[in-house]
Amino acid sequence: MRFSVSHTLRAHLLVGGLLFGGATSPALASAQDDPLGDWIGTLVTDKGSCPDKAQSVLQVRSERLFFAPGTGTLVLRGVPDKDHKRFHAQLLLKDMKDRPLPMVFEGHPDGDTIVGVYGTPNCRAHVVLTRPQGSAWKNFMGDQ
């Protein structure tokens, strides 16, 4: 089967649009203007032993938020303040000696990022979270 130049050109434009769709879409709002959505970043340990080998994920929704440190299985839950300018999430577990083991995330918008602090009795870390890049396929499928 023989393709014309116009078919080949259209195919390249479609593939290019899927791969680089984010580049032609409107710019995302800053974290201060619209912090709702997904955010990723890697914890930087300030003290102790923290899950700093994998990215952490923050999901900010209108009435709730979730923070997963080091994309682990533990999820801290919280509620953003009414203006979505302060974020607090926590999880309270018990250690092997039945003592409280609190995990806390505190964050706030800072320009195009959300900055925060994560802490447990054995860890203190800071993190700069950004919106995930490369969501062209999600944009194409309308899954935002």
C-alpha positions in Angstrom: 0.0 0.0 0.0 1.3 3.4 -0.9 0.8 6.4 1.3 0.7 9.9 0.0 2.9 12.7 1.5 -0.2 14.2 3.1 -1.0 10.9 5.0 2.5 10.6 6.2 2.5 14.2 7.3 -0.8 13.8 9.1 0.6 10.7 10.9 3.7 12.6 12.1 1.6 15.5 13.3 -0.7 13.2 15.2 2.2 11.3 16.9 4.0 14.6 17.6 0.8 16.1 19.1 0.5 13.1 21.4 4.1 13.1 22.5 4.4 16.9 22.9 0.8 17.8 23.6 1.8 19.4 26.9 4.0 21.9 25.0 1.1 23.3 23.1 -1.5 23.3 25.9 -2.1 26.4 28.0 0.3 26.9 30.9 -0.8 25.4 34.2 -1.7 27.8 36.9 0.8 28.5 39.7 0.5 26.6 42.9 -0.6 29.9 44.6 -3.4 30.5 42.1 -4.6 26.9 41.8 -2.9 24.2 44.0 -5.5 21.5 43.2 -4.0 18.5 41.5 -1.1 16.1 41.7 2.4 17.1 42.9 5.7 15.1 43.0 9.0 15.6 44.6 11.8 13.8 46.4 12.3 14.2 50.1 15.7 15.7 51.2 16.7 14.3 54.6 17.6 17.0 57.2 17.9 14.6 60.1 17.5 10.8 60.7 16.5 8.2 58.2 13.8 9.3 55.7 12.3 7.7 52.6 14.4 9.8 50.2 15.2 7.3 47.5 11.9 7.6 45.6 9.5 10.4 44.7 6.8 11.5 47.1 3.3 12.3 45.9 0.9 15.0 47.2 -2.7 15.1 45.9 -4.6 18.2 46.7 -8.3 18.1 46.2 -10.9 20.7 47.1 -11.8 19.2 50.4 -9.0 16.7 51.2 -5.4 15.9 50.5 -3.1 12.9 50.5 0.7 12.7 51.0 2.6 9.5 50.2 6.2 9.8 51.3 8.7 8.0 49.1 5.7 6.6 47.2 5.4 4.0 49.9 2.3 2.2 51.1 1.6 4.7 53.9 -0.7 7.6 53.1 -1.1 10.6 55.3 -4.5 12.3 55.0 -5.7 15.8 55.7 -7.9 18.7 54.8 -6.6 21.8 53.2 -7.5 25.2 54.8 -10.4 27.0 53.2 -8.1 29.2 51.0 -5.9 26.2 50.0 -2.8 28.0 51.2 -1.8 25.6 54.0 -1.7 21.8 53.9 -1.5 19.5 56.8 -1.7 15.7 56.5 -1.0 13.1 59.2 -1.0 9.4 60.0 -0.8 8.0 63.5 0.5 4.5 63.8 1.9 2.5 66.8 5.4 1.1 66.9 6.4 -2.4 68.0 6.3 -1.3 71.7 2.8 0.1 71.3 4.0 3.7 71.4 2.5 6.4 69.1 4.3 6.8 65.8 3.1 10.1 64.3 3.8 11.0 60.6 3.2 14.6 59.6 3.4 16.6 56.4 3.1 20.4 56.4 3.2 22.4 53.2 2.2 25.6 51.4 2.2 27.0 47.8 5.4 28.9 46.8 5.2 30.2 43.2 4.9 27.3 40.9 5.7 24.7 43.6 4.5 23.5 46.9 7.1 23.4 49.6 6.8 21.3 52.7 8.3 19.4 55.6 7.8 15.8 56.5 8.5 14.4 59.9 8.3 11.3 62.1 10.1 10.5 65.4 13.0 9.2 63.2 13.0 11.5 60.3 12.8 15.2 59.3 12.9 16.1 55.7 12.0 19.0 53.4 10.6 18.7 49.9 9.8 20.9 46.8 6.9 19.5 44.9 6.1 20.3 41.2 3.3 19.2 38.9 4.2 16.0 37.0 5.4 16.6 33.5 4.7 14.4 30.5 1.0 14.2 30.9 0.3 14.5 27.1 -1.5 11.1 27.0 -3.7 12.1 30.0 -4.5 15.4 28.2 -5.3 13.6 25.0 -7.6 11.1 26.8 -9.3 13.9 28.7 -8.2 12.4 32.1 -7.3 15.4 34.2 
